[in-house]
Amino acid sequence: MAPLPEGAAARVTTGAATEQLELAAAWRLLLACRSTPLESGPLGLDHGGALSRAPGDAWISLDTAAPRAWRPVRARPLSPASVQLFDIYVPLLARPSGESFVLAHLGQSLDGRIATHSGDSQWITGDADLEHGHRLRALFDAVLVGARTVELDDPRLTTRLCEGPNPVRVVIDARRRLPMRHRVFADAGAPTLLLAAAGREGPRLPTGVELIEFQAEPDGSLCARAIVEALTARGLSRIFIEGGGDTVSRFLQQGQLDRLQITVAPVVLGSGQTALNLAPIDTLSEALRLRSASFRLGEDVLVDCEVAVDREA
Ligand SMILES: NC(=O)c1ccc[n+]([C@@H]2O[C@H](COP(=O)([O-])OP(=O)(O)OC[C@H]3O[C@@H](n4cnc5c(N)ncnc54)[C@H](OP(=O)(O)O)[C@@H]3O)[C@@H](O)[C@H]2O)c1
């Protein structure tokens, strides 16, 4: 678990029910921040539940220049759960609005696997990490997955385990090989964008599914930077890549990830699909060493890493 901000531990609210209420209100504050450009200063909710910068309403004080971007205000005691909620999500929200921000998350075993050989991956990590995934869906504009995740998991990609809006769903299926019976295309739960290579024929698109075509590379792949630019141009500047390993690896390899989150569960698969696959390196000096913070999610540990993004790549 991340260390508590100075003084927070001494001001912990007691009582499980009070803490749950407080956590729900803290989450509502984060949701309210979702669509507002955030500046340093006090931040809270007014009596009507709207975002307020009045010092009297303040829950927290934002400091966009600080590493975790917030600190508690003296008048408001916070439970450790709320402190962790702000520690995890405030840094993701306190960013210049309209600028691309790409975060990828994977849940892996102790031995670095995200699925068995047969593709079974539900679930490696526990309930708290599942909820974290839904919180990310609620805070981001778009949730993006690769074709194999749709094929094997048939995810809905909507926000269900916490309060919050559904993101626009984005599927990379460059070859247009996926049938439209998958839920992300067929359930009308939220708009879906299908990213494919220009000129590919495919099944007729249901209402609510839109095709975006890209000039593919000679090997048939779509350029990660072009994807980020196209989504940002549509107002989808906060992009959450939910998997799988191949898709996350391509964005990381091409310098298009701002943040990489890996949740490690105390589970050993011993075989199966590795989380990340990047170009081979010879020496440890070539390894990506990332600045990180870690958080306890039930039995699992979330490692939240900053990545040096290269938008000019
Ligand atoms: N533990 C977790 O956090 C987690 C999360 C999500 C999924 N999963 C599991 O991970 C497995 C799927 O992951 P995966 O790594 O095999 O596949 P994936 O990342 O879901 O999908 C990879 C496929 O997507 C297409 N694709 C992605 N990026 C592309 C690009 N830039 N250009 C062109 N095509 C692109 C390609 O489709 P084509 O094959 O058509 O070329 C590629 O083979 C499943 O078993 C799933 O259950 C685990």
The ligand as a MOL file (V3000), in Angstrom:
LIG
                    3D

  0  0  0     0  0            999 V3000
M  V30 BEGIN CTAB
M  V30 COUNTS 48 52 0 0 0
M  V30 BEGIN ATOM
M  V30 1 N -5.2990 -10.5870 -17.6880 0
M  V30 2 C -5.6640 -9.4930 -18.3480 0
M  V30 3 O -5.5240 -8.3630 -17.8690 0
M  V30 4 C -6.2480 -9.6500 -19.7110 0
M  V30 5 C -6.8450 -8.5380 -20.3190 0
M  V30 6 C -7.3720 -8.6990 -21.6010 0
M  V30 7 C -7.2600 -9.9210 -22.2310 0
M  V30 8 N -6.6870 -10.9690 -21.5910 0 CHG=1
M  V30 9 C -6.5030 -12.2580 -22.2640 0
M  V30 10 O -5.4940 -12.0540 -23.2270 0
M  V30 11 C -5.7290 -12.9150 -24.3370 0
M  V30 12 C -5.7920 -12.0600 -25.5790 0
M  V30 13 O -4.6200 -11.2770 -25.6440 0
M  V30 14 P -3.6480 -11.3050 -26.8980 0
M  V30 15 O -2.4030 -10.6400 -26.4800 0
M  V30 16 O -3.5750 -12.6890 -27.4310 0 CHG=-1
M  V30 17 O -4.4560 -10.5130 -27.9790 0
M  V30 18 P -5.1140 -9.0680 -28.0270 0
M  V30 19 O -4.1150 -8.0520 -27.6270 0
M  V30 20 O -6.4190 -9.0800 -27.3540 0
M  V30 21 O -5.4200 -8.9720 -29.5850 0
M  V30 22 C -4.3400 -9.0230 -30.4730 0
M  V30 23 C -4.8760 -8.9510 -31.8670 0
M  V30 24 O -5.5160 -7.6990 -32.0780 0
M  V30 25 C -5.1890 -7.1920 -33.3500 0
M  V30 26 N -4.3350 -6.0160 -33.1560 0
M  V30 27 C -4.0070 -5.4180 -31.9900 0
M  V30 28 N -3.2770 -4.3270 -32.2110 0
M  V30 29 C -3.1280 -4.2300 -33.5460 0
M  V30 30 C -2.4730 -3.2960 -34.3950 0
M  V30 31 N -1.7990 -2.2410 -33.9130 0
M  V30 32 N -2.5160 -3.5090 -35.7290 0
M  V30 33 C -3.1860 -4.5770 -36.2310 0
M  V30 34 N -3.8210 -5.4740 -35.4820 0
M  V30 35 C -3.7950 -5.3030 -34.1500 0
M  V30 36 C -4.4490 -8.3190 -34.0490 0
M  V30 37 O -5.4690 -9.0890 -34.6420 0
M  V30 38 P -5.2270 -10.2690 -35.6940 0
M  V30 39 O -5.0110 -11.4660 -34.8460 0
M  V30 40 O -6.4780 -10.3200 -36.4900 0
M  V30 41 O -4.0340 -9.9010 -36.5070 0
M  V30 42 C -3.7770 -9.0440 -32.9000 0
M  V30 43 O -3.4310 -10.3600 -33.1480 0
M  V30 44 C -7.0280 -13.6070 -24.0760 0
M  V30 45 O -6.7440 -14.8830 -23.5610 0
M  V30 46 C -7.6840 -12.7650 -23.0220 0
M  V30 47 O -8.5120 -13.5620 -22.2120 0
M  V30 48 C -6.1660 -10.8560 -20.3520 0
M  V30 END ATOM
M  V30 BEGIN BOND
M  V30 1 1 1 2
M  V30 2 2 2 3
M  V30 3 1 2 4
M  V30 4 1 4 5
M  V30 5 2 4 48
M  V30 6 2 5 6
M  V30 7 1 6 7
M  V30 8 2 7 8
M  V30 9 1 8 9
M  V30 10 1 8 48
M  V30 11 1 9 10
M  V30 12 1 9 46
M  V30 13 1 10 11
M  V30 14 1 11 12
M  V30 15 1 11 44
M  V30 16 1 12 13
M  V30 17 1 13 14
M  V30 18 2 14 15
M  V30 19 1 14 16
M  V30 20 1 14 17
M  V30 21 1 17 18
M  V30 22 2 18 19
M  V30 23 1 18 20
M  V30 24 1 18 21
M  V30 25 1 21 22
M  V30 26 1 22 23
M  V30 27 1 23 24
M  V30 28 1 23 42
M  V30 29 1 24 25
M  V30 30 1 25 26
M  V30 31 1 25 36
M  V30 32 1 26 27
M  V30 33 1 26 35
M  V30 34 2 27 28
M  V30 35 1 28 29
M  V30 36 1 29 30
M  V30 37 2 29 35
M  V30 38 1 30 31
M  V30 39 2 30 32
M  V30 40 1 32 33
M  V30 41 2 33 34
M  V30 42 1 34 35
M  V30 43 1 36 37
M  V30 44 1 36 42
M  V30 45 1 37 38
M  V30 46 2 38 39
M  V30 47 1 38 40
M  V30 48 1 38 41
M  V30 49 1 42 43
M  V30 50 1 44 45
M  V30 51 1 44 46
M  V30 52 1 46 47
M  V30 END BOND
M  V30 END CTAB
M  END
